Amino acid sequence: MSNEVLATIEATGGRRIMGTVMLGLTGCLLLYVAFAAPPSPAWLVFLLAVGAAALWLAVRMWQATMHRIELTAEELRCSNGQLIARVEDIKAIDRGFFAFKPSNGFLIRTGAQGSRIWMPGLWWRLGRRIGIGGVTPGSQGKAMSEILAAMMAQRGQG
């Protein structure tokens, strides 16, 4: 059964709501400042752009965190069917304190180049680097990274 799900990571309701609300409030606050006390034209454009971007990001995070990340013996995938990485392509896992990784998550380095994708609050990919985590519980991220590390160690011995 290579399609059996070994571990999952998903945003809990509270984390999902808090992350989205915080981004939305930031966007609303920036837009309020821009309209209530208009600064110089350059700052006005900046406040409007960043405020609109924060509101857009809140909507994207809400949509992205509806999904979950699933690990099987062969692949790491999103519940919407999108392949994140094949397990055989994973070269390294970085869970260190100083790693450029999402909150409560880990970083994966693969051998295969991938397209740029960002699911705010859940995962992102930039070339050979994949960040897993965000508004997800740290316990789920730790469990998945340990299972992946064990799979890589077993593969290295075989």
Secondary structure, 3 states (H helix, E strand, C coil): CCCCCCEEEECCHHHHHHHHHHHHHHHHHHHHHHHHCCCCHHHHHHHHHHHHHHHHHHHHHHHHCCCEEEECCCEEEECCCCEEEEHHHEEEEECCCCCCCCCCCEEEEEEEEEEEEEECCCEEEEEEEEEECCCCCHHHHHHHHHHHHHHHHHHHHC
